[in-house]
Amino acid sequence: MKRLKYFILVLFILPIAFLFSGCETVPYVISIEKVSETDNIATFEVTYSDDTTSYFVVENGEDGQDGQDITIDEIFQKCVSLGLYEETLDGYQQFLSDYLTIEVEDTSETASAVKVMKSAVSVYTVFGTEPYTGAGVIYSMDTSADGYTYIITNYHVTNMGEVIGHIPTGNELRADEIYIYLYGSETYAQYTDGTYSFGASAIECEYVGGARNYDLAILRAKTSDILAVNENACAVTLADGYTLSETVMAIGNPEGVGISLSKGTVSMTYNEIQMEIIEGKDDVTLRVLTTDTAINGGNSGGGLFNMQGELVGIINSSLESTADCIEGMANALPVDNVVKVADNIIEYYESTGSVSEGVRKLYLGINYIAENSKAEYDEQGVTLTDDLVVTYVMSNTTAYGKLRIGDVITGIVIERNGVKTTTMFNMTYELSDMLLTVREGDAVYLKVLRGDSTEEQDILISSSVTSSMLTVIE
């Protein structure tokens, strides 16, 4: 693509009204219009406030190469040659005042709060005749005519255990109805004659899928329905990561009073908890980050954000609600894991049209442990690291005959449509997370340190993953 050889001024891009404001004796630019173009030469006509005109010629260069080294002084000289400024110190200072604009992103707490509220939703689920409350975040929006918006929330917000006579049966119930409200449009459900009504601002959602073992569920609604309620609604911005002591904001629907914000810090970047997601079923093990942000019932499924308004996690539990009764501590599912689970569920739903009952994950057939766990410190914060060491390889499984006991797995390579993507590991859990991103047809390699070697080997696990190699984890 050809670009202008001369960057003809911020003047041509910025609003014309800024030119010579308050100066009545100097004519200012009314318009700039290209009047002809031949080969690589373009001619522009400049019209001034006194009805006079002038012309300048621009030579195009290829791929922008000729325009890369332009300086502010060259732009000023071009202005001088056009008679717009005097070649004096006062003229130069006036030029800088008119055109040198520095844009600084507003990173104040207020700006960040405004940003995150656009992607926050409260969630109301109905089981029989009983409504329950939670929260969620807008994950993605397709703004085409028939597009859908996907919303992330907790599995335990949309599913619950069946209880008969106060005794859990082990069966699961899914919500009969699911509604969301955007910030500023919340209304309380109205109970009349044994039924609930949710009002015009309630947006009905479909259940796309979920995974109890990750405590995540995905909903969807028509994007047109969402934008009809609030045209400013938008998807979250995802954080690259999070650090110990980082200030964070939790957005949720505590006790169903409406979407609200609370603030705290990241207290732990990595922890594992046991949690009963569905009453009457076995506890699941969840990887979480811990925060001292105030969390209450109804916050479940809401977003935890950094001060740039980027999503770092999905709130799923408060330690005050557990038997430990630890005050001022809560847990969130980390964003890196949340994204992999959400994409897994959404892709299955879109490819099959069926609700995703769990996630599909490549099964390697190995056991491994973490060794040499430690914290590394630098100016950027604290990084936890460990070594993923293979302790057992099961026969007749994906990795059998390829991996060996004692191998240290340092990364994974996923090849899809001829493109290889490599992810290196700092922590053992990263392998488990990455296996969620493997799809049918992918080629998968593991990067391995074997024996005393300091050079990594790429071990081919599968040249083409089949559906039978993907295990469904509910």
C-alpha positions as CSV (number, residue, x, y, z in Angstrom):
1,M,0.0,0.0,0.0
2,K,1.4,3.4,-1.0
3,R,1.7,6.1,1.6
4,L,2.5,9.8,1.4
5,K,6.2,10.7,1.1
6,Y,5.7,13.8,3.2
7,F,3.5,13.6,6.3
8,I,1.7,16.8,5.4
9,L,1.1,18.0,8.8
10,V,-1.0,17.1,11.7
11,L,-2.6,20.2,10.2
12,F,-4.4,18.1,7.7
13,I,-5.8,15.7,10.2
14,L,-6.7,17.8,13.3
15,P,-9.8,19.9,13.4
16,I,-9.3,23.0,11.3
17,A,-10.9,25.2,13.9
18,F,-7.7,25.0,16.0
19,L,-5.8,26.9,13.5
20,F,-4.8,30.4,14.6
21,S,-7.6,30.6,17.1
22,G,-7.9,34.2,18.4
23,C,-5.7,35.6,15.6
24,E,-7.8,37.7,13.2
25,T,-5.0,39.0,10.9
26,V,-3.7,35.7,9.7
27,P,-5.9,33.6,7.3
28,Y,-6.5,30.0,8.4
29,V,-7.2,26.8,6.5
30,I,-10.8,26.1,5.6
31,S,-10.3,22.9,3.6
32,I,-7.7,20.7,2.0
33,E,-8.7,18.7,-1.1
34,K,-6.9,16.4,-3.4
35,V,-7.5,17.7,-6.9
36,S,-5.5,15.3,-9.1
37,E,-3.3,12.2,-8.9
38,T,-1.0,10.9,-11.6
39,D,1.3,7.9,-11.1
40,N,3.0,8.7,-7.8
41,I,2.2,12.4,-7.7
42,A,-0.8,13.8,-5.9
43,T,-1.8,17.5,-6.0
44,F,-3.7,19.1,-3.1
45,E,-5.6,22.4,-3.0
46,V,-5.6,24.4,0.2
47,T,-8.4,27.0,0.7
48,Y,-8.0,29.7,3.3
49,S,-10.5,31.9,5.3
50,D,-9.8,34.9,3.0
51,D,-10.9,32.8,-0.1
52,T,-7.3,32.5,-1.4
53,T,-5.9,29.1,-2.4
54,S,-2.5,27.5,-2.7
55,Y,-1.3,24.1,-4.0
56,F,1.2,21.5,-2.9
57,V,2.5,18.4,-4.5
58,V,3.1,15.1,-2.7
59,E,5.1,12.1,-4.0
60,N,3.9,8.7,-2.9
61,G,6.3,6.1,-1.6
62,E,5.9,2.4,-1.4
63,D,5.0,0.6,1.9
64,G,5.5,3.8,3.9
65,Q,9.3,3.6,3.6
66,D,9.7,7.1,2.4
67,G,7.7,8.6,5.3
68,Q,9.2,6.9,8.3
69,D,11.9,9.4,9.2
70,I,9.9,12.6,9.0
71,T,10.7,15.0,11.9
72,I,8.7,17.7,13.6
73,D,11.2,20.3,12.2
74,E,10.5,19.1,8.7
75,I,6.8,19.5,9.3
76,F,7.3,23.0,10.6
77,Q,9.4,23.9,7.6
78,K,6.6,22.7,5.3
79,C,4.2,24.9,7.2
80,V,6.6,27.9,6.7
81,S,6.9,27.2,3.0
82,L,3.1,27.3,2.8
83,G,3.1,30.7,4.5
84,L,1.2,29.4,7.6
85,Y,3.9,30.3,10.1
86,E,6.9,32.7,10.3
87,E,10.3,31.1,10.6
88,T,10.9,32.6,14.0
89,L,11.1,31.3,17.6
90,D,7.6,32.8,18.2
91,G,6.3,31.1,15.1
92,Y,7.8,27.8,16.1
93,Q,6.3,28.0,19.6
94,Q,2.9,28.9,18.1
95,F,3.2,25.9,15.7
96,L,4.0,23.5,18.6
97,S,1.1,25.0,20.6
98,D,-1.3,24.4,17.8
99,Y,-0.3,21.0,16.7
100,L,1.7,19.1,19.2
101,T,-0.9,17.1,21.1
102,I,0.0,14.4,23.6
103,E,-2.8,11.9,24.3
104,V,-2.6,10.3,27.8
105,E,-4.9,7.4,28.6
106,D,-7.1,8.2,31.6
107,T,-6.1,5.5,34.1
108,S,-7.9,7.0,37.1
109,E,-10.0,4.8,39.3
110,T,-13.1,6.5,38.0
111,A,-12.2,5.9,34.3
112,S,-11.4,2.3,35.0
113,A,-14.7,1.9,36.9
114,V,-16.6,3.4,34.0
115,K,-14.9,1.0,31.6
116,V,-15.6,-2.2,33.5
117,M,-19.2,-1.3,34.2
118,K,-19.9,-1.4,30.5
119,S,-19.2,-5.2,30.5
120,A,-20.7,-6.0,33.9
121,V,-24.1,-7.8,34.2
122,S,-26.2,-9.1,37.0
123,V,-27.6,-12.6,36.5
124,Y,-30.9,-13.9,37.7
125,T,-31.7,-17.6,37.4
126,V,-35.1,-19.2,38.1
127,F,-35.3,-22.8,39.5
128,G,-39.0,-23.7,39.6
129,T,-40.5,-20.6,41.1
130,E,-37.4,-19.5,43.1
131,P,-35.1,-16.8,41.7
132,Y,-31.4,-16.7,42.6
133,T,-28.9,-14.0,41.9
134,G,-25.3,-13.8,40.6
135,A,-23.2,-11.8,38.3
136,G,-21.3,-12.1,35.0
137,V,-19.1,-10.4,32.5
138,I,-19.6,-9.8,28.7
139,Y,-16.9,-12.0,27.1
140,S,-17.4,-11.3,23.4
141,M,-19.9,-9.4,21.2
142,D,-20.7,-10.1,17.6
143,T,-22.3,-6.8,16.4
144,S,-23.5,-8.1,13.0
145,A,-27.2,-8.1,12.3
146,D,-27.9,-11.6,13.8
147,G,-24.9,-11.7,16.1
148,Y,-24.7,-13.0,19.6
149,T,-23.0,-11.9,22.8
150,Y,-21.4,-14.4,25.1
151,I,-21.4,-14.0,28.9
152,I,-19.3,-15.7,31.5
153,T,-20.6,-16.6,34.9
154,N,-20.1,-19.4,37.5
155,Y,-21.4,-22.9,37.0
156,H,-23.0,-22.8,40.5
157,V,-25.0,-19.7,39.4
158,T,-26.8,-21.6,36.6
159,N,-26.8,-25.1,38.1
160,M,-27.7,-26.4,41.5
161,G,-28.1,-29.7,43.3
162,E,-31.5,-31.3,43.8
163,V,-32.6,-31.6,47.4
164,I,-35.6,-33.6,48.6
165,G,-36.6,-33.2,52.3
166,H,-33.3,-31.4,53.0
167,I,-31.3,-34.3,51.7
168,P,-29.2,-33.9,48.5
169,T,-29.9,-36.5,45.9
170,G,-26.7,-36.0,43.8
171,N,-28.8,-34.9,40.8
172,E,-28.3,-31.6,39.1
173,L,-30.9,-29.0,38.2
174,R,-30.3,-26.3,35.5
175,A,-32.1,-23.0,35.7
176,D,-35.4,-23.0,33.9
177,E,-35.0,-19.3,33.0
178,I,-31.9,-17.0,32.9
179,Y,-31.9,-13.3,32.7
180,I,-29.2,-10.6,32.8
181,Y,-29.4,-6.9,33.5
182,L,-26.8,-4.3,32.5
183,Y,-25.5,-1.7,34.9
184,G,-28.0,1.1,35.4
185,S,-31.0,-1.0,34.2
186,E,-31.4,-3.3,37.1
187,T,-34.9,-3.8,38.4
188,Y,-36.0,-6.2,41.1
189,A,-38.0,-9.2,40.1
190,Q,-41.6,-8.8,40.8
191,Y,-43.5,-11.6,42.5
192,T,-47.2,-11.8,41.6
193,D,-49.6,-14.7,42.1
194,G,-46.8,-17.2,42.5
195,T,-44.8,-16.1,39.5
196,Y,-41.9,-13.7,38.9
197,S,-41.7,-11.0,36.2
198,F,-38.4,-9.4,35.3
199,G,-39.4,-6.2,33.5
200,A,-38.5,-4.7,30.1
201,S,-34.8,-4.2,30.8
202,A,-34.3,-7.9,31.6
203,I,-32.5,-9.7,28.7
204,E,-33.2,-13.4,28.4
205,C,-30.2,-15.7,27.8
206,E,-29.6,-19.2,26.5
207,Y,-27.4,-21.6,28.3
208,V,-24.5,-22.5,26.1
209,G,-22.6,-24.8,28.3
210,G,-20.6,-25.2,31.5
211,A,-18.0,-27.2,33.4
212,R,-18.6,-28.1,37.1
213,N,-14.9,-28.9,37.5
214,Y,-14.0,-25.4,36.5
215,D,-17.0,-23.7,38.0
216,L,-17.7,-21.8,34.8
217,A,-20.7,-21.5,32.6
218,I,-21.4,-19.6,29.4
219,L,-24.6,-17.8,28.4
220,R,-25.5,-16.0,25.3
221,A,-28.0,-13.4,24.2
222,K,-28.8,-11.5,21.0
223,T,-26.4,-8.6,20.7
224,S,-29.2,-6.4,19.4
225,D,-31.2,-7.1,22.6
226,I,-28.2,-5.9,24.7
227,L,-27.5,-2.8,22.7
228,A,-31.2,-1.9,22.7
229,V,-30.9,-1.6,26.5
230,N,-27.6,0.2,26.5
231,E,-25.6,1.0,23.3
232,N,-22.4,1.4,25.4
233,A,-22.3,-2.2,26.5
234,C,-19.1,-3.9,25.4
235,A,-16.9,-6.9,25.9
236,V,-14.2,-7.0,28.6
237,T,-10.6,-6.3,28.0
238,L,-8.5,-9.2,29.1
239,A,-5.4,-8.7,31.3
240,D,-2.1,-10.4,30.4
241,G,-1.6,-11.4,34.0
242,Y,-1.7,-10.1,37.6
243,T,0.8,-9.6,40.4
244,L,0.9,-9.9,44.2
245,S,-0.4,-6.8,45.9
246,E,-1.9,-5.4,42.7
247,T,-5.0,-3.3,43.3
248,V,-8.2,-4.8,41.9
249,M,-11.9,-4.1,41.7
250,A,-14.7,-6.7,42.1
251,I,-17.9,-6.1,40.2
252,G,-20.9,-8.1,41.2
253,N,-24.5,-8.2,42.4
254,P,-24.1,-8.7,46.2
255,E,-27.3,-10.1,47.7
256,G,-29.2,-9.1,44.6
257,V,-29.1,-5.4,45.4
258,G,-27.7,-4.5,42.0
259,I,-24.3,-4.2,40.3
260,S,-21.8,-2.6,42.6
261,L,-18.0,-2.2,43.0
262,S,-15.6,-3.0,45.8
263,K,-11.8,-2.6,45.9
264,G,-8.9,-4.5,47.4
265,T,-5.6,-6.2,46.4
266,V,-4.4,-9.5,45.0
267,S,-3.4,-11.4,48.2
268,M,-2.2,-14.6,46.6
269,T,-1.5,-15.2,42.9
270,Y,-1.8,-19.0,43.2
271,N,-3.8,-21.3,45.4
272,E,-5.8,-24.5,45.2
273,I,-9.1,-25.0,47.0
274,Q,-11.6,-27.8,47.4
275,M,-15.1,-26.6,46.8
276,E,-18.6,-28.2,46.6
277,I,-20.0,-26.8,43.4
278,I,-23.1,-28.9,43.4
279,E,-24.7,-30.1,46.7
280,G,-24.5,-33.8,47.0
281,K,-21.6,-34.2,44.5
282,D,-17.9,-34.6,45.2
283,D,-15.8,-31.5,45.8
284,V,-13.8,-30.2,42.9
285,T,-10.2,-28.8,43.0
286,L,-10.0,-25.3,41.6
287,R,-7.0,-23.1,40.9
288,V,-7.7,-19.6,42.2
289,L,-6.1,-16.3,43.0
290,T,-7.1,-14.8,46.3
291,T,-8.1,-11.2,47.0
292,D,-9.1,-9.2,50.1
293,T,-11.7,-7.4,48.1
294,A,-15.1,-7.4,49.8
295,I,-17.2,-10.3,48.3
296,N,-20.7,-11.3,49.3
297,G,-23.4,-13.7,48.0
298,G,-24.5,-12.6,44.6
299,N,-20.9,-11.6,43.5
300,S,-20.4,-15.1,42.1
301,G,-19.6,-15.0,38.4
302,G,-18.7,-11.3,38.5
303,G,-15.4,-9.9,37.2
304,L,-12.2,-9.1,39.1
305,F,-10.4,-6.2,37.3
306,N,-7.1,-4.4,37.6
307,M,-6.9,-0.6,37.7
308,Q,-6.6,-0.4,33.9
309,G,-10.1,-2.0,33.7
310,E,-8.8,-5.3,32.5
311,L,-10.2,-8.7,33.6
312,V,-7.9,-10.7,35.9
313,G,-10.4,-13.2,37.2
314,I,-14.0,-14.4,37.8
315,I,-15.1,-14.3,41.4
316,N,-16.4,-17.6,42.6
317,S,-16.3,-17.8,46.4
318,S,-15.8,-15.9,49.7
319,L,-13.9,-17.6,52.4
320,E,-16.3,-16.2,54.9
321,S,-18.9,-18.5,53.5
322,T,-16.9,-21.6,54.2
323,A,-16.4,-23.5,57.5
324,D,-13.1,-21.8,57.9
325,C,-14.8,-18.5,58.4
326,I,-11.8,-16.5,57.3
327,E,-12.8,-12.8,57.1
328,G,-12.0,-10.5,54.2
329,M,-10.7,-13.1,51.8
330,A,-12.2,-14.3,48.5
331,N,-11.2,-16.4,45.5
332,A,-11.3,-15.7,41.8
333,L,-10.7,-18.1,38.8
334,P,-7.7,-16.7,37.0
335,V,-8.2,-15.1,33.6
336,D,-5.7,-17.3,31.8
337,N,-7.7,-20.4,32.8
338,V,-11.1,-18.7,32.3
339,V,-10.4,-17.8,28.7
340,K,-9.3,-21.4,27.8
341,V,-12.4,-22.9,29.3
342,A,-14.7,-20.3,27.8
343,D,-13.3,-20.7,24.3
344,N,-13.5,-24.5,24.6
345,I,-17.2,-24.4,25.5
346,I,-18.1,-21.7,22.9
347,E,-16.3,-23.5,20.1
348,Y,-18.1,-26.8,20.8
349,Y,-21.5,-25.1,21.0
350,E,-20.9,-23.2,17.7
351,S,-19.6,-26.2,15.8
352,T,-22.3,-28.7,17.0
353,G,-25.3,-26.5,18.0
354,S,-25.5,-28.5,21.2
355,V,-25.1,-27.4,24.8
356,S,-21.5,-28.2,26.0
357,E,-21.8,-30.5,29.0
358,G,-18.2,-29.9,30.2
359,V,-15.0,-29.2,28.3
360,R,-12.9,-31.3,25.9
361,K,-9.3,-31.8,26.9
362,L,-6.4,-33.8,25.4
363,Y,-5.7,-36.8,27.5
364,L,-2.0,-37.6,27.7
365,G,-2.1,-40.5,30.2
366,I,0.7,-39.4,32.4
367,N,1.2,-38.6,36.1
368,Y,3.5,-35.8,37.1
369,I,4.6,-33.8,40.1
370,A,6.0,-30.3,40.7
371,E,9.6,-30.1,41.8
372,N,12.0,-27.3,42.7
373,S,9.1,-24.9,43.5
374,K,10.3,-21.4,44.3
375,A,9.5,-17.7,44.1
376,E,11.6,-15.5,42.0
377,Y,11.7,-11.8,42.7
378,D,12.4,-8.7,40.5
379,E,11.3,-5.1,40.1
380,Q,8.1,-6.4,38.3
381,G,7.0,-8.5,41.3
382,V,7.1,-12.1,42.3
383,T,7.0,-15.0,39.9
384,L,6.3,-18.6,41.1
385,T,8.1,-21.4,39.2
386,D,8.4,-25.2,39.4
387,D,9.5,-28.1,37.3
388,L,6.9,-30.5,35.8
389,V,8.4,-34.0,36.2
390,V,6.8,-37.1,34.7
391,T,6.3,-39.9,37.3
392,Y,4.3,-42.4,35.4
393,V,3.2,-43.1,31.8
394,M,0.1,-45.2,31.3
395,S,0.1,-47.9,28.7
396,N,-2.0,-47.6,25.6
397,T,-2.4,-43.9,26.0
398,T,-1.4,-40.8,24.0
399,A,2.0,-40.4,25.5
400,Y,2.9,-44.1,26.0
401,G,6.3,-44.9,24.4
402,K,7.0,-41.2,23.8
403,L,7.5,-39.8,27.3
404,R,9.7,-41.3,30.0
405,I,9.7,-41.2,33.8
406,G,11.9,-38.4,34.9
407,D,11.3,-36.2,31.8
408,V,10.9,-32.6,32.7
409,I,8.1,-31.0,30.5
410,T,9.0,-27.3,29.8
411,G,6.5,-26.4,27.1
412,I,4.0,-27.4,24.5
413,V,3.8,-26.9,20.7
414,I,0.4,-27.0,19.0
415,E,0.4,-27.0,15.2
416,R,-2.9,-26.1,13.5
417,N,-3.3,-25.6,9.8
418,G,0.4,-25.6,9.4
419,V,1.1,-22.9,12.0
420,K,3.0,-23.8,15.2
421,T,2.4,-22.1,18.5
422,T,4.8,-22.6,21.3
423,T,4.0,-22.0,25.0
424,M,6.7,-22.5,27.6
425,F,5.9,-23.4,31.2
426,N,6.8,-21.8,34.5
427,M,4.3,-23.7,36.6
428,T,3.0,-27.3,36.4
429,Y,-0.7,-26.2,36.1
430,E,0.1,-24.5,32.7
431,L,0.3,-27.9,31.0
432,S,-3.2,-28.8,32.2
433,D,-4.5,-25.4,31.0
434,M,-2.9,-25.7,27.6
435,L,-4.4,-29.1,26.9
436,L,-7.8,-27.3,26.9
437,T,-6.8,-25.5,23.8
438,V,-6.1,-28.6,21.7
439,R,-8.6,-29.3,19.0
440,E,-9.3,-32.2,16.6
441,G,-6.7,-32.4,13.8
442,D,-4.0,-30.5,15.7
443,A,-0.4,-31.8,15.9
444,V,0.9,-31.7,19.4
445,Y,4.5,-31.8,20.6
446,L,5.8,-31.5,24.2
447,K,9.1,-29.8,24.8
448,V,11.1,-32.0,27.2
449,L,14.4,-32.0,29.1
450,R,15.6,-35.6,29.3
451,G,18.3,-37.1,31.5
452,D,21.2,-34.7,32.0
453,S,20.6,-32.9,28.7
454,T,20.2,-29.1,28.9
455,E,18.8,-29.0,25.4
456,E,15.0,-29.4,25.0
457,Q,13.6,-32.1,22.7
458,D,10.3,-31.7,20.8
459,I,8.5,-35.0,21.4
460,L,5.7,-35.7,19.0
461,I,2.6,-36.7,20.9
462,S,0.2,-36.8,18.0
463,S,0.4,-35.8,14.4
464,S,-3.3,-35.4,14.3
465,V,-5.5,-35.4,17.4
466,T,-8.7,-37.4,17.1
467,S,-12.0,-37.0,19.0
468,S,-11.2,-40.2,21.0
469,M,-8.1,-38.5,22.4
470,L,-10.2,-35.6,23.8
471,T,-11.7,-36.4,27.3
472,V,-14.9,-34.7,28.4
473,I,-14.5,-33.2,31.8
474,E,-17.8,-32.1,33.3
